[in-house]
Amino acid sequence: MRIAIFTDAYPPFVNGVSTSTFNLANCLKANGHDVLVIAPRPTDGKLEQIGDVLYVPGFYLKNLYGYRMTNIFANKPLKIIKKFRPEVIHNQTDFTIGFLARRSAKRLKVPIVYTYHTFYEDYTYYVTRGLMDRFAKRIIRLYSKDLANRMTEFITPSMKTKEYMRALGSDAYINVIPTGIDFSIFEKEKIDREKMAEFKKEHNIKENTKVFLLVGRIAKEKSMDVSLKCFAQYHKKHPTVDKKMLILGNGPAKGELELLVEDLEISHLVTFLGQVDSLEVPFYYHLADIYTSASITETQGLTFMEAMAAGNIVLARFDSNLTGTIMNGRTGFFFTDESSFVSQVEKILAMSESQKQEIIDEAFRVVDAYSIDKFYNSVIRVYKRAIRKFW
């Protein structure tokens, strides 16, 4: 099968959509399919195809989450896509690349599958800055509903997202397909032990240091400020416990978080590691004792599943979207506020190694449902159904 995948985010850009799209493209290629990924160029430049990725030049939108806006009316990308002769188009995004996907599907008369990764109304403040924000959210809801009804096939990564679309009034058939995870890259045996020893020495991480890890875009909707306030509260109650908070990622709220860390007087405990290549992320999961996040805007919670696959104990702010994966006390732990965060950390750190291993083993069993093979089989079924509709 020949599949063209359109996305606004692709490595080296790091976020959930980027990871999901990267995993999708790789598993399709591994199973013998021809794939062309269409993505914004990470740096300024001309239209260029490198391997199976067609990079489309765009304008950097500093105030809009760091995305690049591409020219939706450009004909050169369309000519290359036409030459590729896709049997199905899989769109991972909206906005300019999304418009190009829909334009390509219409021009080439091929089915279009859409994965709704993002609750866009959680991001309207990047455009409105608080002005007419309610109106913008209403427009987004109407647009999302209309979008679902116009696709050949529609995918959401979780039941939470499906229920959201139903609440908007969409009557489209919705396939719930969680993003697949390549568990092999999270195996402990693949981690460079020498590199880890050097990192620990460089960052003064001792044998008894308790390492907390946060992974993701540093942006308002990820609620990293909540995580830091909770961590500060734990430090306030347990000042003698040797601890570190590592934050992996970058984003528009980094400056605000750095100021918050100073205000909370935990600068000596928090390290901003910046953005790293997606293939290096497993290394940092294996550094951590606890993976934590306070984000409640996730459509799936991919980083939690990656952390569980790496053998981390996860501590998440309660979100109904996560209850199928994180079962409190069995596969991970939930907190609701600073007080419950502190008590859950106390509980986790007081557990014996065998008790922790029971949690990790049960978490492995749960995340097995999100294997890359199961993801691949589910997506292919949707592609075949979409193609049949065009016979």
LINUR-V163712 format. One record per residue. N is the residue number from 0. RES is the residue in three letters. SS is DSSP state (H for helix, E for strand, - for the rest). OMEGA is omega as a letter, one per 30 degrees, with the letter a starting at -180 (none if undefined). Layout:
N,RES,SS,OMEGA
N,RES,SS,OMEGA
This chain:
0,MET,-,l
1,ARG,E,a
2,ILE,E,l
3,ALA,E,a
4,ILE,E,a
5,PHE,E,a
6,THR,E,l
7,ASP,-,a
8,ALA,-,a
9,TYR,-,a
10,PRO,-,g
11,PRO,-,l
12,PHE,-,a
13,VAL,-,l
14,ASN,-,a
15,GLY,H,a
16,VAL,H,l
17,SER,H,l
18,THR,H,a
19,SER,H,a
20,THR,H,l
21,PHE,H,l
22,ASN,H,l
23,LEU,H,a
24,ALA,H,a
25,ASN,H,a
26,CYS,H,l
27,LEU,H,l
28,LYS,H,a
29,ALA,H,l
30,ASN,-,l
31,GLY,-,a
32,HIS,-,l
33,ASP,E,a
34,VAL,E,l
35,LEU,E,l
36,VAL,E,l
37,ILE,E,a
38,ALA,E,l
39,PRO,E,l
40,ARG,-,a
41,PRO,-,l
42,THR,-,l
43,ASP,-,l
44,GLY,-,a
45,LYS,-,l
46,LEU,-,a
47,GLU,E,l
48,GLN,E,l
49,ILE,E,a
50,GLY,-,a
51,ASP,-,l
52,VAL,E,l
53,LEU,E,a
54,TYR,E,a
55,VAL,E,a
56,PRO,-,a
57,GLY,E,l
58,PHE,E,a
59,TYR,E,l
60,LEU,-,a
61,LYS,-,a
62,ASN,-,a
63,LEU,-,l
64,TYR,-,l
65,GLY,-,a
66,TYR,-,l
67,ARG,E,l
68,MET,E,a
69,THR,E,l
70,ASN,-,a
71,ILE,-,a
72,PHE,-,a
73,ALA,-,a
74,ASN,-,a
75,LYS,H,l
76,PRO,H,a
77,LEU,H,l
78,LYS,H,l
79,ILE,H,l
80,ILE,H,l
81,LYS,H,l
82,LYS,H,l
83,PHE,H,l
84,ARG,-,l
85,PRO,-,l
86,GLU,-,l
87,VAL,E,l
88,ILE,E,l
89,HIS,E,a
90,ASN,E,a
91,GLN,-,a
92,THR,-,l
93,ASP,-,l
94,PHE,H,a
95,THR,H,l
96,ILE,H,l
97,GLY,H,l
98,PHE,H,l
99,LEU,H,l
100,ALA,H,a
101,ARG,H,l
102,ARG,H,l
103,SER,H,a
104,ALA,H,a
105,LYS,H,a
106,ARG,H,a
107,LEU,H,l
108,LYS,-,l
109,VAL,-,a
110,PRO,E,l
111,ILE,E,l
112,VAL,E,a
113,TYR,E,l
114,THR,E,a
115,TYR,E,a
116,HIS,-,a
117,THR,-,l
118,PHE,-,a
119,TYR,H,a
120,GLU,H,l
121,ASP,H,a
122,TYR,H,a
123,THR,-,a
124,TYR,H,l
125,TYR,H,l
126,VAL,H,a
127,THR,H,a
128,ARG,-,l
129,GLY,-,a
130,LEU,-,a
131,MET,-,a
132,ASP,H,l
133,ARG,H,l
134,PHE,H,l
135,ALA,H,l
136,LYS,H,l
137,ARG,H,l
138,ILE,H,l
139,ILE,H,a
140,ARG,H,l
141,LEU,H,l
142,TYR,H,a
143,SER,H,l
144,LYS,H,a
145,ASP,H,a
146,LEU,H,a
147,ALA,H,a
148,ASN,H,a
149,ARG,H,a
150,MET,-,l
151,THR,-,l
152,GLU,E,a
153,PHE,E,a
154,ILE,E,l
155,THR,E,a
156,PRO,-,a
157,SER,-,l
158,MET,H,l
159,LYS,H,a
160,THR,H,l
161,LYS,H,l
162,GLU,H,l
163,TYR,H,l
164,MET,H,l
165,ARG,H,l
166,ALA,H,l
167,LEU,-,l
168,GLY,-,l
169,SER,-,l
170,ASP,-,l
171,ALA,-,l
172,TYR,-,a
173,ILE,E,l
174,ASN,E,l
175,VAL,E,a
176,ILE,-,l
177,PRO,-,l
178,THR,-,l
179,GLY,-,a
180,ILE,E,l
181,ASP,-,a
182,PHE,H,a
183,SER,H,a
184,ILE,H,a
185,PHE,H,a
186,GLU,-,a
187,LYS,H,a
188,GLU,H,a
189,LYS,H,a
190,ILE,-,l
191,ASP,-,a
192,ARG,H,l
193,GLU,H,l
194,LYS,H,l
195,MET,H,l
196,ALA,H,l
197,GLU,H,a
198,PHE,H,a
199,LYS,H,l
200,LYS,H,a
201,GLU,H,a
202,HIS,-,l
203,ASN,-,l
204,ILE,-,a
205,LYS,-,a
206,GLU,-,a
207,ASN,-,l
208,THR,-,l
209,LYS,E,a
210,VAL,E,l
211,PHE,E,a
212,LEU,E,l
213,LEU,E,l
214,VAL,E,l
215,GLY,-,l
216,ARG,-,l
217,ILE,-,a
218,ALA,-,a
219,LYS,H,a
220,GLU,H,l
221,LYS,H,l
222,SER,-,l
223,MET,H,l
224,ASP,H,l
225,VAL,H,l
226,SER,H,a
227,LEU,H,l
228,LYS,H,l
229,CYS,H,l
230,PHE,H,l
231,ALA,H,l
232,GLN,H,l
233,TYR,H,l
234,HIS,H,a
235,LYS,H,a
236,LYS,H,a
237,HIS,-,a
238,PRO,-,a
239,THR,-,l
240,VAL,-,l
241,ASP,-,a
242,LYS,E,l
243,LYS,E,l
244,MET,E,l
245,LEU,E,l
246,ILE,E,a
247,LEU,E,a
248,GLY,-,l
249,ASN,-,l
250,GLY,-,a
251,PRO,-,a
252,ALA,-,a
253,LYS,H,a
254,GLY,H,l
255,GLU,H,l
256,LEU,H,l
257,GLU,H,l
258,LEU,H,l
259,LEU,H,l
260,VAL,H,l
261,GLU,H,a
262,ASP,H,a
263,LEU,-,l
264,GLU,-,l
265,ILE,-,a
266,SER,-,a
267,HIS,-,a
268,LEU,-,a
269,VAL,E,l
270,THR,E,l
271,PHE,E,a
272,LEU,E,a
273,GLY,E,a
274,GLN,-,l
275,VAL,-,l
276,ASP,-,a
277,SER,H,a
278,LEU,H,l
279,GLU,H,a
280,VAL,H,l
281,PRO,H,l
282,PHE,H,a
283,TYR,H,l
284,TYR,H,a
285,HIS,-,l
286,LEU,-,a
287,ALA,-,l
288,ASP,-,a
289,ILE,E,l
290,TYR,E,a
291,THR,E,l
292,SER,E,l
293,ALA,-,a
294,SER,-,l
295,ILE,-,l
296,THR,-,a
297,GLU,-,l
298,THR,-,a
299,GLN,-,a
300,GLY,-,a
301,LEU,H,a
302,THR,H,l
303,PHE,H,a
304,MET,H,l
305,GLU,H,l
306,ALA,H,l
307,MET,H,l
308,ALA,H,l
309,ALA,-,l
310,GLY,-,l
311,ASN,-,l
312,ILE,E,a
313,VAL,E,l
314,LEU,E,a
315,ALA,E,l
316,ARG,E,a
317,PHE,-,l
318,ASP,-,a
319,SER,H,l
320,ASN,H,a
321,LEU,H,a
322,THR,-,l
323,GLY,-,a
324,THR,-,l
325,ILE,-,l
326,MET,-,a
327,ASN,E,l
328,GLY,-,a
329,ARG,-,l
330,THR,-,a
331,GLY,E,a
332,PHE,E,l
333,PHE,E,l
334,PHE,E,a
335,THR,-,a
336,ASP,-,a
337,GLU,H,a
338,SER,H,a
339,SER,H,l
340,PHE,H,a
341,VAL,H,a
342,SER,H,l
343,GLN,H,l
344,VAL,H,l
345,GLU,H,a
346,LYS,H,a
347,ILE,H,a
348,LEU,H,l
349,ALA,H,a
350,MET,-,l
351,SER,-,l
352,GLU,H,l
353,SER,H,l
354,GLN,H,l
355,LYS,H,a
356,GLN,H,l
357,GLU,H,l
358,ILE,H,a
359,ILE,H,a
360,ASP,H,l
361,GLU,H,l
362,ALA,H,l
363,PHE,H,a
364,ARG,H,a
365,VAL,H,a
366,VAL,H,l
367,ASP,H,l
368,ALA,H,a
369,TYR,H,a
370,SER,E,a
371,ILE,H,l
372,ASP,H,l
373,LYS,H,l
374,PHE,H,a
375,TYR,H,a
376,ASN,H,l
377,SER,H,a
378,VAL,H,a
379,ILE,H,l
380,ARG,H,l
381,VAL,H,l
382,TYR,H,a
383,LYS,H,l
384,ARG,H,l
385,ALA,H,a
386,ILE,H,l
387,ARG,H,l
388,LYS,-,a
389,PHE,-,l
390,TRP,-,none
